[in-house]
Structures are given as C-alpha cells and as structure tokens.
Amino acid sequence: MAKNYVSKSGKSTSVRTSTSQMKRAREDQVKNYAGGFVFKVSDMDYVRRFLILGTDSPTYYASSKKLTKDAAKHVEKMLKSPKAVDVINEAVDVSVNGRAAKNDPAIFVLALAANSTKPEVRKYALSKLSDVCRIFTHLATFLTFYQNLRTESGWGRGIRSAVSRWYNERKASGVAYQMCKYPSRRVEGETPWTHRDVLRKAHVIPVSDDHNTAFRYAVKGSEGFDGSFDSLIDTDLVYIYAHEAVKSAKSAAEVIKFIDGFNVTWESVPTELRNNKTVWDALVQKMPMTATIRNLGKMTNVGTLKDLSKNARLVADRLTDEAELKKARVHPVSLLGAMRTYGKGTGVKGSLTWSPVSVIKDALEEAFYKSFNYVEPTGKNYLIGVDVSGSMSWGNVAGMDCLTPAEGAAAMAMTIARTEKNYKIMGFADTFRDLGITAKDSLNDALRKTSHKNFGGTDCALPMTYASQHNLDVDVFIVITDNETYANRTVQPFEALKQYRAKSGRDAKLIVIGMTGTPFTIADPTDPGMLDIVGFDTNAPTIISQFVNGQI
C-alpha cells in the first residue's frame, strides 16, 4: 500500500506506509547479520569496504573469520568476472594513494588475482606487484598469501619475473636499504621470509654488479665479504657498511656518528643502546614519518620529546606538514589510533609508559584532519546521525584495537563538522539524542562523548523521522553506521527519507558511511539521492561534496 504526497515543487510522490525493519519491504532486500532487512552494497562497494576497512576485527553479529570468508568469496567471484581488472585497479589505487589504514587487504586481493585461472588476470596483477608492495614487509606478506592460495609448491615464470623486477627495478642503494631495514618479515603464525629465501626461490639474476653484491650480502652475510664491509664505503651500497658498523657499535657516540653520516634507522641500533636518549635525539632529526608516529611513546619515554623542547617542536611541525603526510601515505585511522594511544600514556601492548607532551597531542589531532583530502564547504544543511548502538561499541575500526566503530563514527562526524558550518550532530540507537558534539570540541572530547553513550538496539531511520517530526530543514542526512538496523514496529530508513521529502518538499539526500566491512547498506541502490561511502576513505570529504553538489 502507498500514500501520495504533493511536494512543494508540485510533484506527486508515492511513499510506502511504514514497514518494520524486521520484514522485507522490497524483493531486492536482504537480511543483515542482525536479522533486519536492508540492501546489499554494489559489488565494487563491497570490494572497496574490504580494501579500506578490512575484516580482521569481528562485529557484534559476525566473527572476523566469517567476514573475511565472505569478503574473500566475493573478491574471488569478481576476479572471475569481466570486472577483474577494475578490482585490481581499485586495490592499486587504495594502496598507492593511502586510502586504507592497512595495506594487507590490497595485498591479499593482488595475491588472489595473481592466482587467477585466467592468464591475462594473473599477468596484470603481477605487473602491479611493485606498486602495491613497496617495501619488503609488503612483499613478504604478498608471498605468504600467494603461497597459501596455491595448490602447487613451485613458482612459475610469471611470479619469478615479477619478484625479479621488484629487486632489479630499484637502484642498488634502495635494495641495500630494504635488506638492512627489513632483513626478515613474516605474517603472524606463518614462516618468515628472508631476502635469501626470496632471491633463491625466484632465481633473481642481478642487472648490475652492485645488485649482484647486494644479493651476495643477503645470501651470505659477512661471509661473502670476508668479515669486512670496508669495500662498500665508496659505493652505492655504503648503507650496508654503515648498518653493519652500527650493529657492532659499543657506544652511543659511535652509533650517532653513523646516524648523522648515513641516516641509519633505529632497526640497526644494538638492543643495549635502544633506550639511550642521545641516540634517539640523533634518530629523530631525519626519522621518516611513519617511524616517527610509531615511536612517539618511546621517544617521550626516554626524554627526546618533552614539553617546550626543540625536538618536540620539530616532530609537531613534521606531523602537521600536509605534503609530508600525503607523501608518506599516513592514513586518518593511523593518526587517530596514535592520538588515542599517545594520549593515554601507555602502549596497547607491553609495559612502556610516558607522560604525553601537549604539542604532540595537538599535532596528532591537526594531522588527522589534514590527512583527509580537503574540499570547500557546500553551504548545505546537514543532519549527522552517529550510530552509538551496542553493536558499534564492539570490535574496532580497521584493526585499531583502541578505536571502536562508534568512536570512529564520531571522528568521521567531526571531519564533516569542521568543513560545513550548518550541521547538527546527534546519536541514535533505539532513540535519537543530542551528543553535545560540536566542531569546537577536541577529537578526544568527541570520542569520549560518544563512547559514554552506547545504548540499545539500532534504528537507522531515526535521523529522518526526527527531522520530519521537528520540521527541520535538512538538505543532507549523513548516517554513520554498521548498517545492522533491525528495529521492529517502525519505518525502514529508505522509506523514512521518502516520507521526509514528501512532507518537507525538500529533495534531501542520504549519505550512508559504513564503518565495518560488511556487504550491507540502508541506502536504496535505485534512488539517485542516496549514496554509500566507506568509512575513513581519505576521499570521503571529496565524494560527499561532489554528491551534494550534484557532480556525481
């Protein structure tokens, strides 16, 4: 049954009567993991959610094993379809442009494609190996996935050629750096890979004398140099010389000499000197962005970072350098996780503690906003509904143990509030309430206000029904959720939006930001005024702006 409403534009709009979310309103609806009826996201959106959010964290209703199995089956199906190249290209784009907090899902998709039964798909996937696997950690992860997906133990010409290119297309100095910084890497629970293992299995033939020398170092170590690396001092492989010299250093002064002269990283520093403040004082001067973020707690613990210090200012400036953030592919979730962990003064694992430095905490928050692609405000009216139901307090976002989906949703809401002036942020579960969050709040305050208000079941229709009941002028509804809506005796979200449009006469749009790697959405795929976005995609602000302005 349907009712007809006449909008302010004079157009007659057919609107369904309310349908319980526990009943199917349309034939194209499916059950979500909570038992409510919703829609399936598009095939590529499901791939995108897997690539950006991953499936290594369970939700309240599904284990991580089930999420991973479902996503893997879907990706495998897509790789057998005419869209196989599109899937590979999406994985490459997400990886290269730093759109995901972790690179593992993109690597997994590439490994699946590299094992395709279609030769053209295998060849194309392997041609992108160096794009997605930029460091040896990535390559080791890829090879683990690749091996586990194969039924045969040997390697064919395609994979051997791809691995050979990974080494030989780098300058010899870059190969030396990879061998020293990442001598051995493994996926949890699996056998580790060393450069020697990979070089031998791929039968890599060096393209230059320097490459040959680097390979000899990886295979034979000091034995290949008669115990002395002095012959490398005036070559492109001088990093190997410096790395080996630091490994055997007996004093901080000796280590610092090589840090200053050769930019040796902390991985080379002997264990007994890794708590030395003067060593960290030297390391921090040219430390790469990702390493800086990972070692904030350690550097604060040893005293390299402290209030009003020169080093603290140096690090704060580095963290807030937008160009450097983009270059290092630092993801918003990584920064948000670092902000939460650093602010607590203790690591997620281990016993390390520190007293947080104010300027570093502020810099991490500023870096979070800068890590998204900036857009001009649209000037529209936004009602932002943050899902704070019980299921959103379960699990984590993109593998970050310190960040629940509800807290992640609040952070996403803040990125919109910092861009748009006309907004209202509210929380919903089985009721709709003001969370007291504004753009003037710090991120920590917004996360705290959210995490303290987890309650009840999930009714994703509440933002629209609330706006109708209170006659609010809304141009854009944004619902940030896990899409596990299942409220009984109420309207479905897509129906609630149509009813709001009919009553208000406003052509309001709905943007659904998914916070977990499930295949579900409350957005009607047949309605051009509804859109799905993957949570924490760094392109999210741009996509929102373009959709609201009618550009997509």
BAGUPA-159573 format. One record per residue (C-alpha): x, y, z. Coordinates in steps of 0.05 Angstrom, whole numbers. Example, Ala and Ser with C-alpha at 12.3 -4.5 7.8 and 13.67 -1.06 7.14 Angstrom:
! residues 2
u 246&v -90&w 156 $
u 273&v -21&w 143 $
! end
This chain:
! residues 552
u 0&v 0&w 0 $
u 25&v 71&w -15 $
u 4&v 142&w 0 $
u 11&v 200&w -47 $
u 41&v 266&w -23 $
u 49&v 331&w -62 $
u 116&v 364&w -52 $
u 127&v 439&w -52 $
u 153&v 432&w -123 $
u 84&v 408&w -143 $
u 106&v 338&w -159 $
u 66&v 279&w -133 $
u 108&v 230&w -94 $
u 88&v 159&w -78 $
u 110&v 138&w -8 $
u 102&v 70&w 23 $
u 70&v 62&w 90 $
u 117&v 43&w 146 $
u 149&v -26&w 143 $
u 182&v -59&w 202 $
u 257&v -66&w 193 $
u 248&v -139&w 211 $
u 205&v -150&w 149 $
u 223&v -147&w 75 $
u 196&v -83&w 44 $
u 222&v -99&w -26 $
u 243&v -161&w -63 $
u 315&v -135&w -71 $
u 326&v -131&w 4 $
u 369&v -180&w 44 $
u 377&v -197&w 117 $
u 436&v -164&w 153 $
u 475&v -201&w 206 $
u 427&v -174&w 260 $
u 366&v -201&w 225 $
u 339&v -135&w 197 $
u 324&v -124&w 124 $
u 370&v -77&w 85 $
u 402&v -74&w 16 $
u 467&v -103&w -9 $
u 521&v -54&w -28 $
u 544&v -56&w -100 $
u 596&v -107&w -119 $
u 652&v -55&w -123 $
u 630&v -20&w -59 $
u 636&v -86&w -23 $
u 707&v -94&w -51 $
u 722&v -23&w -30 $
u 698&v -35&w 41 $
u 743&v -96&w 46 $
u 803&v -57&w 18 $
u 794&v 3&w 64 $
u 764&v -25&w 128 $
u 789&v -96&w 125 $
u 756&v -155&w 161 $
u 807&v -171&w 216 $
u 760&v -145&w 270 $
u 695&v -180&w 289 $
u 629&v -143&w 293 $
u 577&v -155&w 347 $
u 540&v -202&w 299 $
u 595&v -235&w 258 $
u 664&v -262&w 272 $
u 725&v -236&w 235 $
u 732&v -305&w 205 $
u 663&v -302&w 174 $
u 673&v -230&w 150 $
u 739&v -250&w 117 $
u 710&v -313&w 86 $
u 650&v -275&w 57 $
u 694&v -219&w 30 $
u 745&v -267&w 0 $
u 690&v -305&w -35 $
u 663&v -240&w -63 $
u 731&v -216&w -87 $
u 744&v -284&w -119 $
u 677&v -280&w -155 $
u 693&v -210&w -180 $
u 762&v -233&w -205 $
u 726&v -285&w -248 $
u 681&v -233&w -278 $
u 693&v -181&w -333 $
u 708&v -131&w -276 $
u 772&v -167&w -255 $
u 817&v -111&w -279 $
u 773&v -60&w -244 $
u 782&v -97&w -179 $
u 858&v -98&w -187 $
u 859&v -25&w -205 $
u 817&v -8&w -143 $
u 866&v -46&w -99 $
u 924&v -9&w -131 $
u 890&v 59&w -123 $
u 872&v 46&w -50 $
u 944&v 24&w -36 $
u 982&v 77&w -76 $
u 940&v 135&w -51 $
u 940&v 114&w 22 $
u 864&v 107&w 25 $
u 867&v 50&w 75 $
u 898&v 44&w 144 $
u 929&v -23&w 127 $
u 958&v -48&w 61 $
u 944&v -121&w 75 $
u 874&v -124&w 42 $
u 902&v -94&w -23 $
u 960&v -144&w -20 $
u 910&v -201&w -9 $
u 868&v -180&w -69 $
u 932&v -177&w -112 $
u 952&v -246&w -88 $
u 883&v -274&w -105 $
u 888&v -243&w -174 $
u 958&v -270&w -184 $
u 929&v -340&w -172 $
u 872&v -330&w -222 $
u 857&v -384&w -272 $
u 856&v -330&w -326 $
u 927&v -317&w -353 $
u 911&v -244&w -370 $
u 887&v -231&w -299 $
u 949&v -263&w -269 $
u 995&v -224&w -315 $
u 961&v -158&w -300 $
u 962&v -170&w -225 $
u 1036&v -187&w -224 $
u 1051&v -125&w -265 $
u 1025&v -84&w -206 $
u 1067&v -120&w -153 $
u 1117&v -64&w -142 $
u 1061&v -12&w -139 $
u 1025&v -46&w -81 $
u 1086&v -79&w -48 $
u 1132&v -20&w -38 $
u 1174&v -48&w 19 $
u 1199&v -118&w 36 $
u 1146&v -125&w 91 $
u 1093&v -118&w 36 $
u 1129&v -167&w -10 $
u 1135&v -219&w 46 $
u 1061&v -211&w 61 $
u 1043&v -220&w -13 $
u 1086&v -282&w -19 $
u 1054&v -313&w 43 $
u 984&v -300&w 15 $
u 1006&v -324&w -54 $
u 1036&v -389&w -27 $
u 976&v -404&w 17 $
u 928&v -395&w -41 $
u 966&v -442&w -87 $
u 958&v -517&w -94 $
u 1028&v -524&w -122 $
u 1093&v -510&w -85 $
u 1135&v -486&w -144 $
u 1135&v -418&w -176 $
u 1121&v -405&w -249 $
u 1155&v -356&w -295 $
u 1105&v -301&w -282 $
u 1116&v -296&w -206 $
u 1192&v -305&w -214 $
u 1195&v -248&w -264 $
u 1152&v -203&w -220 $
u 1196&v -214&w -159 $
u 1258&v -204&w -201 $
u 1231&v -137&w -224 $
u 1217&v -118&w -152 $
u 1291&v -122&w -137 $
u 1323&v -103&w -203 $
u 1280&v -42&w -218 $
u 1304&v -10&w -154 $
u 1371&v 26&w -150 $
u 1424&v -16&w -116 $
u 1423&v 34&w -58 $
u 1349&v 22&w -49 $
u 1359&v -53&w -49 $
u 1413&v -45&w 4 $
u 1365&v -4&w 47 $
u 1310&v -56&w 42 $
u 1358&v -112&w 61 $
u 1383&v -75&w 123 $
u 1317&v -45&w 148 $
u 1275&v -107&w 134 $
u 1321&v -168&w 138 $
u 1264&v -216&w 155 $
u 1188&v -208&w 155 $
u 1130&v -255&w 168 $
u 1055&v -256&w 172 $
u 1032&v -276&w 241 $
u 1032&v -351&w 251 $
u 1069&v -363&w 186 $
u 1141&v -380&w 168 $
u 1183&v -316&w 160 $
u 1212&v -295&w 93 $
u 1284&v -271&w 85 $
u 1314&v -238&w 24 $
u 1356&v -300&w 15 $
u 1293&v -343&w 12 $
u 1261&v -298&w -39 $
u 1322&v -288&w -83 $
u 1334&v -363&w -87 $
u 1262&v -383&w -99 $
u 1253&v -330&w -154 $
u 1322&v -345&w -185 $
u 1334&v -270&w -189 $
u 1390&v -252&w -238 $
u 1423&v -185&w -219 $
u 1422&v -129&w -271 $
u 1487&v -96&w -246 $
u 1549&v -110&w -206 $
u 1522&v -71&w -147 $
u 1458&v -111&w -148 $
u 1499&v -175&w -150 $
u 1539&v -151&w -89 $
u 1475&v -135&w -52 $
u 1446&v -203&w -67 $
u 1511&v -235&w -43 $
u 1503&v -197&w 22 $
u 1431&v -223&w 30 $
u 1451&v -295&w 17 $
u 1519&v -300&w 52 $
u 1521&v -241&w 100 $
u 1591&v -224&w 127 $
u 1618&v -289&w 99 $
u 1610&v -261&w 29 $
u 1656&v -203&w 48 $
u 1709&v -240&w 88 $
u 1682&v -208&w 151 $
u 1695&v -136&w 129 $
u 1649&v -87&w 93 $
u 1701&v -33&w 81 $
u 1699&v -46&w 6 $
u 1629&v -16&w 5 $
u 1648&v 52&w 33 $
u 1654&v 88&w -34 $
u 1598&v 51&w -70 $
u 1522&v 56&w -75 $
u 1519&v 1&w -23 $
u 1551&v 43&w 32 $
u 1486&v 35&w 73 $
u 1504&v -38&w 84 $
u 1572&v -17&w 111 $
u 1540&v 34&w 159 $
u 1486&v -15&w 181 $
u 1537&v -69&w 198 $
u 1582&v -19&w 233 $
u 1525&v 5&w 277 $
u 1503&v -66&w 294 $
u 1571&v -79&w 325 $
u 1580&v -10&w 357 $
u 1597&v -8&w 431 $
u 1580&v 64&w 449 $
u 1525&v 115&w 436 $
u 1576&v 163&w 406 $
u 1596&v 111&w 354 $
u 1524&v 98&w 336 $
u 1507&v 172&w 330 $
u 1566&v 182&w 282 $
u 1534&v 134&w 232 $
u 1463&v 160&w 244 $
u 1487&v 231&w 228 $
u 1531&v 210&w 170 $
u 1489&v 156&w 136 $
u 1417&v 164&w 162 $
u 1418&v 95&w 193 $
u 1350&v 77&w 221 $
u 1333&v 52&w 291 $
u 1329&v -20&w 267 $
u 1405&v -21&w 262 $
u 1417&v 3&w 333 $
u 1441&v -51&w 381 $
u 1389&v -73&w 432 $
u 1431&v -48&w 491 $
u 1431&v 23&w 463 $
u 1357&v 28&w 444 $
u 1340&v 64&w 509 $
u 1394&v 116&w 502 $
u 1367&v 187&w 498 $
u 1425&v 215&w 457 $
u 1416&v 160&w 405 $
u 1342&v 178&w 398 $
u 1360&v 252&w 396 $
u 1401&v 236&w 334 $
u 1350&v 189&w 303 $
u 1292&v 238&w 308 $
u 1325&v 290&w 265 $
u 1313&v 254&w 199 $
u 1265&v 199&w 220 $
u 1213&v 180&w 167 $
u 1141&v 200&w 182 $
u 1113&v 130&w 196 $
u 1171&v 112&w 242 $
u 1161&v 179&w 278 $
u 1088&v 164&w 292 $
u 1103&v 93&w 315 $
u 1158&v 115&w 362 $
u 1125&v 176&w 395 $
u 1115&v 139&w 460 $
u 1186&v 112&w 462 $
u 1217&v 179&w 446 $
u 1175&v 212&w 501 $
u 1194&v 156&w 550 $
u 1269&v 166&w 540 $
u 1263&v 243&w 543 $
u 1276&v 260&w 470 $
u 1207&v 290&w 467 $
u 1187&v 334&w 526 $
u 1148&v 398&w 537 $
u 1178&v 460&w 505 $
u 1236&v 421&w 475 $
u 1265&v 434&w 406 $
u 1254&v 361&w 386 $
u 1180&v 365&w 406 $
u 1171&v 425&w 361 $
u 1209&v 390&w 304 $
u 1163&v 329&w 309 $
u 1100&v 372&w 315 $
u 1118&v 410&w 252 $
u 1132&v 345&w 215 $
u 1066&v 315&w 236 $
u 1026&v 375&w 212 $
u 1062&v 381&w 145 $
u 1005&v 363&w 97 $
u 1052&v 348&w 39 $
u 1093&v 300&w 81 $
u 1031&v 265&w 107 $
u 1008&v 252&w 35 $
u 1077&v 231&w 13 $
u 1083&v 181&w 70 $
u 1011&v 156&w 57 $
u 993&v 167&w 130 $
u 920&v 146&w 140 $
u 870&v 182&w 185 $
u 857&v 118&w 225 $
u 931&v 110&w 239 $
u 934&v 181&w 265 $
u 871&v 173&w 306 $
u 898&v 109&w 336 $
u 964&v 143&w 351 $
u 928&v 201&w 383 $
u 887&v 155&w 428 $
u 947&v 113&w 448 $
u 995&v 171&w 458 $
u 944&v 210&w 499 $
u 935&v 151&w 546 $
u 1010&v 149&w 561 $
u 1016&v 74&w 553 $
u 1022&v 26&w 495 $
u 968&v -22&w 473 $
u 1018&v -79&w 485 $
u 1078&v -81&w 531 $
u 1095&v -41&w 593 $
u 1122&v 24&w 563 $
u 1094&v 87&w 595 $
u 1104&v 162&w 584 $
u 1076&v 230&w 602 $
u 1044&v 258&w 538 $
u 1072&v 323&w 510 $
u 1018&v 374&w 496 $
u 1045&v 399&w 430 $
u 1049&v 328&w 403 $
u 977&v 312&w 423 $
u 953&v 376&w 388 $
u 995&v 360&w 327 $
u 965&v 290&w 321 $
u 895&v 318&w 322 $
u 912&v 371&w 269 $
u 946&v 316&w 227 $
u 882&v 274&w 230 $
u 842&v 328&w 195 $
u 897&v 343&w 145 $
u 903&v 270&w 125 $
u 835&v 275&w 90 $
u 832&v 308&w 22 $
u 808&v 379&w 34 $
u 745&v 406&w 0 $
u 708&v 472&w 0 $
u 644&v 473&w 42 $
u 579&v 462&w 5 $
u 537&v 510&w 48 $
u 481&v 459&w 55 $
u 445&v 438&w 119 $
u 470&v 372&w 148 $
u 438&v 328&w 200 $
u 491&v 277&w 220 $
u 467&v 214&w 256 $
u 522&v 176&w 292 $
u 504&v 104&w 307 $
u 520&v 93&w 381 $
u 481&v 28&w 389 $
u 511&v -30&w 427 $
u 538&v -64&w 364 $
u 580&v -2&w 348 $
u 619&v -10&w 413 $
u 641&v -79&w 392 $
u 705&v -94&w 355 $
u 748&v -40&w 324 $
u 759&v 2&w 262 $
u 809&v -23&w 210 $
u 846&v -65&w 261 $
u 859&v -8&w 311 $
u 848&v -40&w 379 $
u 840&v 27&w 413 $
u 783&v 51&w 368 $
u 711&v 25&w 367 $
u 665&v 36&w 307 $
u 624&v 85&w 349 $
u 685&v 127&w 364 $
u 707&v 123&w 292 $
u 637&v 147&w 272 $
u 645&v 207&w 318 $
u 712&v 224&w 286 $
u 681&v 220&w 217 $
u 625&v 266&w 240 $
u 677&v 316&w 264 $
u 711&v 318&w 196 $
u 645&v 340&w 166 $
u 631&v 389&w 221 $
u 699&v 421&w 211 $
u 682&v 432&w 138 $
u 609&v 451&w 139 $
u 580&v 508&w 182 $
u 507&v 486&w 180 $
u 506&v 420&w 216 $
u 476&v 383&w 275 $
u 508&v 320&w 303 $
u 464&v 272&w 341 $
u 469&v 200&w 364 $
u 420&v 144&w 353 $
u 407&v 73&w 375 $
u 333&v 59&w 391 $
u 324&v 134&w 407 $
u 353&v 198&w 378 $
u 390&v 245&w 424 $
u 439&v 302&w 424 $
u 510&v 280&w 438 $
u 533&v 351&w 454 $
u 587&v 347&w 400 $
u 607&v 409&w 361 $
u 664&v 428&w 315 $
u 696&v 465&w 373 $
u 706&v 400&w 412 $
u 773&v 367&w 411 $
u 773&v 298&w 379 $
u 785&v 266&w 447 $
u 724&v 302&w 475 $
u 681&v 279&w 416 $
u 704&v 207&w 424 $
u 692&v 209&w 499 $
u 622&v 237&w 489 $
u 607&v 180&w 441 $
u 638&v 123&w 479 $
u 600&v 141&w 542 $
u 532&v 139&w 507 $
u 529&v 70&w 475 $
u 459&v 44&w 485 $
u 403&v 0&w 459 $
u 385&v -30&w 391 $
u 394&v 1&w 323 $
u 343&v 43&w 285 $
u 378&v 78&w 226 $
u 312&v 112&w 206 $
u 314&v 158&w 267 $
u 351&v 217&w 234 $
u 297&v 222&w 181 $
u 237&v 211&w 226 $
u 266&v 262&w 276 $
u 274&v 314&w 222 $
u 202&v 302&w 199 $
u 173&v 307&w 270 $
u 211&v 371&w 285 $
u 203&v 404&w 216 $
u 278&v 412&w 207 $
u 304&v 439&w 141 $
u 354&v 385&w 121 $
u 389&v 382&w 54 $
u 434&v 324&w 71 $
u 426&v 267&w 120 $
u 491&v 231&w 138 $
u 483&v 166&w 175 $
u 548&v 136&w 201 $
u 534&v 64&w 220 $
u 549&v -10&w 215 $
u 482&v -18&w 178 $
u 458&v -70&w 228 $
u 390&v -36&w 235 $
u 334&v -82&w 259 $
u 282&v -41&w 298 $
u 213&v -72&w 300 $
u 147&v -34&w 293 $
u 179&v 24&w 257 $
u 195&v 51&w 187 $
u 253&v 29&w 144 $
u 307&v 82&w 132 $
u 296&v 89&w 57 $
u 221&v 97&w 68 $
u 234&v 149&w 123 $
u 275&v 191&w 74 $
u 220&v 189&w 21 $
u 168&v 209&w 74 $
u 212&v 267&w 96 $
u 220&v 290&w 24 $
u 145&v 288&w 13 $
u 127&v 324&w 77 $
u 181&v 378&w 72 $
u 183&v 388&w -3 $
u 259&v 385&w 1 $
u 298&v 339&w -45 $
u 341&v 315&w 14 $
u 398&v 267&w 2 $
u 422&v 210&w 45 $
u 496&v 191&w 51 $
u 510&v 126&w 88 $
u 581&v 119&w 115 $
u 595&v 46&w 130 $
u 641&v 33&w 189 $
u 650&v -42&w 183 $
u 669&v -89&w 125 $
u 600&v -119&w 116 $
u 562&v -122&w 50 $
u 500&v -86&w 76 $
u 472&v -15&w 70 $
u 408&v 22&w 88 $
u 414&v 63&w 24 $
u 366&v 46&w -32 $
u 411&v 29&w -92 $
u 356&v 51&w -141 $
u 349&v 121&w -111 $
u 399&v 170&w -142 $
u 393&v 213&w -80 $
u 425&v 161&w -35 $
u 499&v 144&w -33 $
u 545&v 94&w 2 $
u 615&v 114&w 25 $
u 667&v 72&w 60 $
u 685&v 99&w 128 $
u 754&v 131&w 133 $
u 765&v 132&w 58 $
u 811&v 192&w 51 $
u 770&v 212&w -9 $
u 706&v 215&w 33 $
u 701&v 291&w 40 $
u 711&v 300&w -35 $
u 659&v 247&w -52 $
u 609&v 278&w -3 $
u 620&v 348&w -33 $
u 613&v 323&w -104 $
u 550&v 284&w -88 $
u 517&v 341&w -51 $
u 534&v 389&w -107 $
u 505&v 342&w -160 $
u 573&v 328&w -192 $
u 566&v 252&w -184 $
! end
